Amino acid sequence: MPYSIDLSGNVAIVTGGVTGLGLAITAILAGAGAQVVMDDIITPEDATPFLEVLSSCDPVPVHLRYDIGGEEECKALVAETVSRFGRVDIVVNNAAIARKPWHKVFDVNVLAQFYLNSAACEDMKKRQYGKIVNVTTSGVASGGGDGIEYNATKGAADSMTRYLGKRYARDGVNVNAVAPGPTLTDMMRGYYGEEKFHDHYLPTMPIGRVLIPEDLAKVVLFLCSPLSDAVCGESILADGGRARLNPA
Ligand SMILES: NC(=O)c1ccc[n+]([C@@H]2O[C@H](COP(=O)([O-])OP(=O)(O)OC[C@H]3O[C@@H](n4cnc5c(N)ncnc54)[C@H](O)[C@@H]3O)[C@@H](O)[C@H]2O)c1
């Protein structure tokens, strides 16, 4: 029997949804028919080129600018989404920061996921249906290299995924995580340059190529769709086998 993913009628929040992996996630969910609300602190001016890429989507994703580093902002993001679009069916907790004071990294990488998950679940429970994806990092499996506060908070988000997965399973809400490996985003291009990124990571990639944002977006799409109904409290390592299979 052929399967396809149709998210028409679904309303999705993607945090950090305007750039990097978030942009690919927004694009793939919108391409499947979901109304996407991209939350991102990026300024409207800086967001313009990214929003142009999405302008042909139907429905067109909407950009909101709540700073999810605070509880009230997280609640307000869910409240505005429900008030404008009537519901929230999907939350992708993608925004993250690194190399800042511990408490700030914890606020964005862990507490924001908790506040958004909790607020969204209150709406999802009414329909006994919802999909939540917490984006972590393959560093939770490999030890990581992006700073202790980044890796430790991602580990907390990974653990919280199982806790919340259990808490909301009977409400029809699947809470899962995706743990991406190093991915060639614009930020990585700027940081390394494309050639250096390849030189650095390609030898460590069992699949023989580096990851691009669409690789991760496809895994997120699966977890946001009814195809993943049986997956609950799970973390999918989406790193091309690097953490588990790389012999280096
Ligand atoms: N890029 C990679 O190689 C890689 C690898 C492993 C995990 N990840 C994870 O994937 C996710 C996306 O990574 P990325 O590389 O695309 O990140 P990025 O830094 O390029 O983008 C993050 C986005 O989040 C937004 N943001 C940051 N703080 C915010 C806040 N307080 N409120 C609202 N928006 C905020 C930023 O404006 C930005 O648009 C993150 O969770 C990251 O930890 C990325």
The ligand as an ORCA input file, in Angstrom:
! r2SCAN-3c Opt
* xyz 0 1
  N      23.961     22.617     12.433
  C      24.430     21.499     12.954
  O      25.427     20.939     12.465
  C      23.772     20.873     14.159
  C      24.298     19.693     14.693
  C      23.671     19.116     15.804
  C      22.538     19.687     16.339
  N      22.052     20.829     15.797
  C      20.847     21.396     16.410
  O      19.910     21.715     15.393
  C      19.171     22.873     15.752
  C      19.329     23.941     14.679
  O      20.704     24.182     14.482
  P      21.216     25.285     13.445
  O      22.631     24.951     13.181
  O      20.264     25.422     12.323
  O      21.184     26.571     14.403
  P      21.297     28.116     14.037
  O      22.063     28.737     15.152
  O      21.761     28.305     12.634
  O      19.785     28.581     14.108
  C      19.119     28.691     15.312
  C      17.948     29.643     15.116
  O      17.329     29.800     16.397
  C      17.053     31.174     16.594
  N      17.060     31.430     18.040
  C      18.137     31.400     18.872
  N      17.762     31.732     20.123
  C      16.419     31.959     20.077
  C      15.463     32.357     21.057
  N      15.826     32.586     22.334
  N      14.181     32.510     20.679
  C      13.801     32.295     19.386
  N      14.679     31.937     18.416
  C      15.973     31.775     18.750
  C      18.170     31.905     15.872
  O      17.795     33.230     15.551
  C      18.390     31.031     14.654
  O      17.594     31.442     13.550
  C      19.716     23.304     17.118
  O      18.910     22.742     18.124
  C      21.100     22.693     17.154
  O      21.546     22.469     18.473
  C      22.636     21.448     14.727
*
